[in-house]
């Protein structure tokens, strides 16, 4: 039997737990849906509210750097996801940013009409693609292919390959470099949703050739409920016309000129007034993610998920494992299947073990290396054995 306590004592990331405000008596395995509260967020938001907003009022747009927040926080997220410098902007939601990325990509491939994705792609991403296709009214359509069949499905009709890097129901991770290269070889562009990746697995979107990337700030980045998302655009595409020409994307927003003149580089992806409270909270979470050694985060994540899968296979005969055994394609969550999944997750919650249920039969457990202890995994496995 694994000595989980020994692993905790040797954990190089163990001290990060103290940076988060987790309720006593709770084992939290849902950080892949909503990250826990960083302790420093309270003080940061109090300062924004009391001093920057309360005292400095509108002067804070310049005095306290509010205008620079989308670029500053975006730049930090860009470092975390391996984007090119000055190519990532924080703000808006993942869905709005995906709309911007997809509209731009389709305009860059005007002779093509197919958006290629996989059947299990995150539903919101599919909704945005289908809605945009209907809005454009030019015959664009969504085409599906299973992950292993995507390269063969990339023909001369495909404008965009639209994929989520990590499957939200299984934790399976796609090969970004390989699939992006296949898209480019077919003359298509690649858009990646990193919502279940950023802050949990090492990313190198510039090296992997991604054209666009989007993601949210409230999962592994610990930015809080409804935290702003982000949009990353490869420098080679940043001169493309902005599909949403908002005043914050203007070259001189406070000139209030009647005609739109796009800003330089990634700044033109801005739309409306930045959500200052949300961005301030998100920056705290991103700073914590940057302070951790991502190689150590990945090592702990794989060790934890590997132990979970190993013990589940040996001790939980009534459960089917939905997460890949291969660490090369396993992200930072473990998913089990059981006919009574919803009821079992409710039983766990009654014992203070917070995970996730996804219809029809998936129990989903987020592996968050900055906050989760090995000993807690042992408690979860024991509770699952009793609940089945």
N, C-alpha and C positions, 0 to 999 in steps of 0.2 A: 504493500500500500504506500502511495506517495505521502511523504511528510510535507504537507502544505505549509506548516509553520516554518520549517527550515527554509523553504523557498522564499517565504516572506522576509525572513531575516537577512537573506542574501540579495534581496531585490534592490538594484541600483535606482529604481524609480520610486521606491517606497515613500520617500519624503514628500512627493507631490501630493499624496493623499491629504496632507495637512493644509494644502492650499485651497481645499474645497470644503464647503459647508454641507456635509451630509448628515441627515437626521440620525440620531442614535437608534439602534435596533433595526435598521434598514440595510438590506443587501441590494444594491442598485445595479441592475443589469439592463437598463433601458437608456443608457447614455448615447446609444446609437439612434435614439429618437429625440431625446431632450437631454443634453448634457447637464450635469449638476452645477450648482451655483459656485463660482469662484469667490472666495472670501473677499478678495480685493475689489470685487464689483460693487459691493455696497458703498465703500468709501469713494470709489470713482464716480458713481452716479450721484452720491450726496454732494460731491464737489461740483459736478456739472449743474445740479439743480440749485444748490444754495449760493455758490459763488458765480459760476459762469452765466447761468440764466438769471438767478435771483438778484445778483448785484451788478454784473456787467451788462446784462440785458442784450440788446441788439449789437452792442460793441463786440460781443464774443465771436461774431463771424470772422473778425480779423484779430482781435486781441488774444483770443484763446484758440485760434486755429480751426474753427468750425468748418470753414470753407475747404480746408485741406484734408479733412477727415476721410472722405471717400478714397482719395488717392493714397493717404498715409496707411489706412487700414488695408486697403487693397494691395499696397506694396508688400505689406507683411504677409498677407495671405499668398501673394505671388511667390514669396520666398518659400513658403511652406509647401506649395504645390509644384515647385520647380518651374515656374513660368519665367519668361524673359523679363528683364527689368522694365518697369514702366508699362506693363501690359495688363494689369489687373485693377479693377475698380470695385470697391465695396458699395453696396446699396441695392435698393429694390429687392424683390423676392426672386427666388430661383426661377419661378415660372415667367416673370417679366423678363429676366435676363435671358432665358432660353428663347423667348419670343424674339428678342433683339438679335441674338446670335443666329437663329434659324432664318429670320428674314434677311439678314445680311448675307448669309451663306447662299441662300436661294438666288439672291440678286447677283451674286458672283458667278453663278452657273445658270444663266437665264435660258439656255437651250435644253435643260434637263428638268424632268418633272417628278422624279421619285425621291422620297425620303425613306431610306432603308433603316429598319430597326429590328429588334428581336421581339417575339411575342411577350416575353416577360418583362419588358422595359417598364420602368416606373409609370403608373397610369397617368399622372399629371403631365409627364413629358409627351406622352401620346396625345393627350387632349390638346395640348398647345400646338403640336404639329398638325393635327387634324383641323383645329380651328383656324390656324394660319392658312392652311391649304384652301379651306372654304372661303376665307376672307379674300385671298388673292384672286380666286376665280379663274385660274389659268390652267386648270387640269392637273395640279399637283396632287399626289396621292401618297399614302403611307403603304410601304410594302414590308412584309415580315419575312425573316429567315431565322432559323435556330442559330445559336452562337457559332456552332461548328460549321454552318453552311454560309456564313456571312461573306467570306472571301469570294466564293463562287457566285454569290448573288450580286456582286458589285459589277454591273454591266454599264454600258454607255448611256443608260437612262437615269442612273443614280446621280443626283446632285449632292446629297448629304448622307453621310452615315451618322446616325443619331443613337448614342448608346449611353447607358449608365454604367460606370466603371465597376460597381459592386452591386450584385443583385440583392435587393432588399429582403427577399424571402429566404434566401439560402446562404448568403455570404460568399457566393462564387465571384471571383474577380476575373475580369477579362484582360487580355493582353493588349494594352493600349498601343504599344509600339508596333506590334505586328498588324493589328487591324487598321491602324491609321495609315501605315505604309501600303496596305492593300487598297484602302480607299484612294489614296493618292495615285497609285498605279493605274486605277480605273478612271482617273480624272475627277474624282469626287472629293469633297471636303469632309472633315471629321469634327463632330461636336461631342464633347464628353461631359456628362453630369457626374460631379465628384462629391455629391452630398454624403455618400456613405464611405468616402475614402479619405478626404482631407482631414489631417490630424490623427489618422489611425494607421495609414500605410504610407510608405515612402512614395512620393510622386515626382515625376520629372517630365511635365507636359511639354516643355520646350524641346528637350532631347528626344521625346517620343513623337514630335512633329504635330501635336494637336493644333488644329486651326482655331478652335474656340473651346472654352470650358466654362461651366457654371457650377454653382453649388450653394448650399445653405450655410448659415452660421450658427445654428442652434443644436447641432448634433455633437460631433467630436470637437468642434471649436468652442463649445460652451459659452455661446453668446447670449443665451436666454431665449425664452419663448418668442417666436416671431422675429428673431434676430435678422438683420439684413443679410441678403445673399451677396454673391459676387459674380463678376463676369470677367473672363480673361480672353483677350483677343491677341493672337499672334501678331507681331509687328507688321508682317507682310500684308495683313488685312486691315490695318487700322485707318487707312485712308478711304475705306469704303464709306459710302453715304450712310448716315445713321437712320435706321428705320423709325425711331422715335426721336424726333428733333426737339428735345426739351430745352428749357432755358439754362439748365445746369450743364448742358453739352455745348453751349454757345461759347465762342472764343472769348467773349467779354460779357458775362452774364449781367453785370450791373450797368451796362450801357443801355439796356432795354431797347435795343434797336428793333425796328419793325421787321427786318429781314433776318433770317437765320444765317449765321456764319459759323460753321463747325469749329470746335476747339481742336487743338493738336493732339494727335495720338489717342490714347485710351480715354482722355478726358471727354471726348465727344460722345462717349457712351452714357454719360450722365443724362438724367431726365429731369426729375423734380427735385425740390428742396430736400437735402439730406436729412435723414432721421437721426438727429444728433444723439439722443439718449440711447437708441439702439446701437449706433456705431460705437459710442463710448463703451458700452457694456461688451460689445463684440471684441473690441481691441484688447480688453483684459484677458478674455479667453484665448485669443490668438497669441498674445504674448506668452501665456503659459505653455501653449503648444510649441512655440518656438524655443522656449527655454529647455525643453526636453530633447534628449538625443533621439532622433527618429529611428536610428538603427536599434537602440535599446527598446524603444516603444514597440517596434516590429518584432523583435526577439521575444519580448514578454508576451505580446499578443499571441504569437504562434505557439509559445510554450503553454500558455493558458488554454487556448482553444484545443491544442493537441491533447492535453491532459483531460479536458472535458470530454472530448470525443472518445478517448481511450477508456475512460471510466464509464461513459454512457454505454459503450458497446459491451462492457463486461457486466455492468450492474443494472442496466435498464432494458431488459429484454422486450418489454412491451412498446418501446419507442423505436421509430425508424430515424436514422440520421440523414438529414437533408443537406448538411454542409460538406463541401469537398474535403476528402482526407488529404489530398495533395497540398502541402503548404504553399506551393507556388501560386495556387489559384484560390487560396482561402484568405478572406479578408478578416475583419476583426469582429466577427459574431459567430455564434453557434446556433443552428436551427435543428430542432427535432420535430418529428411528426407523431401525432397520436390521435386516435379517434375522439378522445375526450380532451383535446388540447385546451379548449376554452375553460372548461371546468377546472382542469389541473392548474392553469395559470391563476385562476381565482383562489384556489387553495393555497398556492404559493404566496399570493399577495396577502392573504390573511395571516401568514406567518412572517410578513415583512420582507418577502423576496419579490422584488419588482422586476418583472420581465415584460414580454410583449406577446400578444396573440395575433396571428394573421390568418384570416379565413383561407381554406376551411379547417385546417388541422395543424397549423404550424405554431410551435412555441419558439420564440426568438429571444436569444440572450446576447446582449451586447457585451463585448469584451473591451473594456475601457482601461488600458494599462496605467493611466495616471491615477486612477481612483480605486480600482478593484484589487482586492487581496486574494492571494492563493487560498488562504484558509476559508474565505467566503465561497470559493468554488466547491470545496468539500461539503460545506453546509447545504449548498444548492443541490448537489448530487444526492445527498442523503434525503433531502426533502422530496426530490423527484421520485426516488425509490419508494418512499412511503405513500406518495400521492397516487401512483399508477394503479 
